[in-house]
Amino acid sequence: MKAPVFDYHRARSVQDALAALADGNGDAKPMAGGCSLGPMLNLRLARPTRVVDLRHAPELRRVEETSDRLIIGALWTHAEIEDGAMPCATNGFLPSVAHGIAYRAVRNRGTIGGSVAHADPAADWISTLLTLDARLLIHAPDGERQASIDTFMLGGYSTELGDDELLTGIVLPKLSSRGRWAYHKICRKTGEFAKAIGAVLHDPERGLTRVVCGAIERTPILLEETSAALGRAGPQAAAAVLRDEIDRRLSDHDAVFRQMHHTAVDRALAELGSK
Ligand SMILES: Cc1cc2nc3c(=O)[nH]c(=O)nc-3n(C[C@H](O)[C@H](O)[C@H](O)COP(=O)(O)OP(=O)(O)OC[C@H]3O[C@@H](n4cnc5c(N)ncnc54)[C@H](O)[C@@H]3O)c2cc1C
């Protein structure tokens, strides 16, 4: 099947893109790498009357460093992050996750912002950014705001972004030299979407200790009790409370699903312990 007819607008700036979206009266869609939007158009799951191409808006490729933050534009591709084309604030966490996304042809086009805005529950960035306690920069016609990654995703393929809004950047914490992370993705073949994700971060100097379980068919979850045990007493203590928390938080899923997600997080904790 071919995509339905739409009007194509190449935006030259964020303001230009916002104006083109506003003109679309809710029927316009932004396009970043097109890796998900392209198939959705061809399958006619999306039928926008206008597609606003973001790839020529230079602000979406910004990189800005402060003493404790790195701000990156939404349009950085997975491949560029994998290759270390920007300063690394996360002790290798972002490049390693990027390397595990799909295969190189997809990574060459797919963008971190497109992935987060698309909000596929099985995608890698949404779980990673939750682990890092990242914040998101959103531009609306009436100005800019920051959103917490904790509340940005409302459910599978659903976010707090309005039809006339753009995700323009991601604010990442800079980890200290003592910041350690581990990420375990269960998938049948290398480069596939995850069946289960376990992600762990412990940076005592930055006060960041977070354990996340992802690819659960809805918003990834921050495992608060396991995170607290990790911060208090280390990976083994965290692993001891993990089973109970997973069983409670995923009680609407069957035992196989809970076991797979327990395994993903448990392996991430074990890897953290060995670092
Ligand atoms: C074969 C294949 C395998 C894949 N495997 C994985 C995988 O293993 N792990 C993984 O995490 N991902 C995977 N992906 C997803 C891929 O990596 C991209 O992240 C994803 O397709 C979206 O990024 P994009 O830049 O192409 O966005 P697009 O396809 O351009 O856009 C996706 C959606 O987000 C909206 N959008 C895009 N940018 C913005 C913005 N800045 N502001 C507001 N809305 C925006 C669009 O309107 C659209 O609705 C895979 C994709 C394919 C095709």
The ligand as a MOL file (V3000), in Angstrom:
LIG
                    3D

  0  0  0     0  0            999 V3000
M  V30 BEGIN CTAB
M  V30 COUNTS 53 58 0 0 0
M  V30 BEGIN ATOM
M  V30 1 C 13.0860 -2.3400 11.4980 0
M  V30 2 C 13.0910 -1.4430 12.7110 0
M  V30 3 C 13.6290 -1.8990 13.8840 0
M  V30 4 C 13.6270 -1.0900 15.0230 0
M  V30 5 N 14.1830 -1.5570 16.1840 0
M  V30 6 C 14.2090 -0.7630 17.2790 0
M  V30 7 C 14.7990 -1.1990 18.4930 0
M  V30 8 O 15.3450 -2.2860 18.6210 0
M  V30 9 N 14.7630 -0.3490 19.5640 0
M  V30 10 C 14.2040 0.9050 19.4880 0
M  V30 11 O 14.2080 1.6270 20.4760 0
M  V30 12 N 13.6600 1.3510 18.3400 0
M  V30 13 C 13.6540 0.5580 17.2420 0
M  V30 14 N 13.1120 1.0340 16.0860 0
M  V30 15 C 12.5570 2.4190 16.0690 0
M  V30 16 C 13.5330 3.4160 15.4250 0
M  V30 17 O 14.7950 3.2500 15.9400 0
M  V30 18 C 13.1470 4.9090 15.6340 0
M  V30 19 O 13.5120 5.3200 16.9260 0
M  V30 20 C 11.7150 5.1750 15.5300 0
M  V30 21 O 11.3050 4.6360 14.3050 0
M  V30 22 C 11.3270 6.6710 15.6030 0
M  V30 23 O 12.3230 7.5570 15.2410 0
M  V30 24 P 12.2650 8.4670 13.9400 0
M  V30 25 O 13.2700 9.5440 14.1690 0
M  V30 26 O 12.3820 7.6630 12.7140 0
M  V30 27 O 10.7890 9.1210 14.0780 0
M  V30 28 P 9.5960 9.2760 12.9650 0
M  V30 29 O 9.2800 7.9640 12.3590 0
M  V30 30 O 9.9580 10.3900 12.0440 0
M  V30 31 O 8.4620 9.7700 13.9250 0
M  V30 32 C 7.8380 8.8820 14.8440 0
M  V30 33 C 6.6590 9.6140 15.4980 0
M  V30 34 O 7.1030 10.6600 16.3470 0
M  V30 35 C 6.6660 11.9300 15.8790 0
M  V30 36 N 7.8220 12.8270 16.0150 0
M  V30 37 C 9.0620 12.6150 15.5010 0
M  V30 38 N 9.9090 13.5750 15.9330 0
M  V30 39 C 9.1820 14.4010 16.7240 0
M  V30 40 C 9.5050 15.5670 17.4700 0
M  V30 41 N 10.7490 16.0560 17.5120 0
M  V30 42 N 8.5140 16.1670 18.1760 0
M  V30 43 C 7.2660 15.6590 18.1680 0
M  V30 44 N 6.9000 14.5500 17.4850 0
M  V30 45 C 7.8540 13.9250 16.7720 0
M  V30 46 C 6.1890 11.7290 14.4530 0
M  V30 47 O 5.1460 12.6100 14.1090 0
M  V30 48 C 5.7110 10.2810 14.4940 0
M  V30 49 O 4.4040 10.2360 15.0250 0
M  V30 50 C 13.0770 0.2270 14.9490 0
M  V30 51 C 12.5310 0.6920 13.7470 0
M  V30 52 C 12.5340 -0.1240 12.6340 0
M  V30 53 C 11.9510 0.4200 11.3530 0
M  V30 END ATOM
M  V30 BEGIN BOND
M  V30 1 1 1 2
M  V30 2 1 2 3
M  V30 3 2 2 52
M  V30 4 2 3 4
M  V30 5 1 4 5
M  V30 6 1 4 50
M  V30 7 2 5 6
M  V30 8 1 6 7
M  V30 9 1 6 13
M  V30 10 2 7 8
M  V30 11 1 7 9
M  V30 12 1 9 10
M  V30 13 2 10 11
M  V30 14 1 10 12
M  V30 15 2 12 13
M  V30 16 1 13 14
M  V30 17 1 14 15
M  V30 18 1 14 50
M  V30 19 1 15 16
M  V30 20 1 16 17
M  V30 21 1 16 18
M  V30 22 1 18 19
M  V30 23 1 18 20
M  V30 24 1 20 21
M  V30 25 1 20 22
M  V30 26 1 22 23
M  V30 27 1 23 24
M  V30 28 2 24 25
M  V30 29 1 24 26
M  V30 30 1 24 27
M  V30 31 1 27 28
M  V30 32 2 28 29
M  V30 33 1 28 30
M  V30 34 1 28 31
M  V30 35 1 31 32
M  V30 36 1 32 33
M  V30 37 1 33 34
M  V30 38 1 33 48
M  V30 39 1 34 35
M  V30 40 1 35 36
M  V30 41 1 35 46
M  V30 42 1 36 37
M  V30 43 1 36 45
M  V30 44 2 37 38
M  V30 45 1 38 39
M  V30 46 1 39 40
M  V30 47 2 39 45
M  V30 48 1 40 41
M  V30 49 2 40 42
M  V30 50 1 42 43
M  V30 51 2 43 44
M  V30 52 1 44 45
M  V30 53 1 46 47
M  V30 54 1 46 48
M  V30 55 1 48 49
M  V30 56 2 50 51
M  V30 57 1 51 52
M  V30 58 1 52 53
M  V30 END BOND
M  V30 END CTAB
M  END
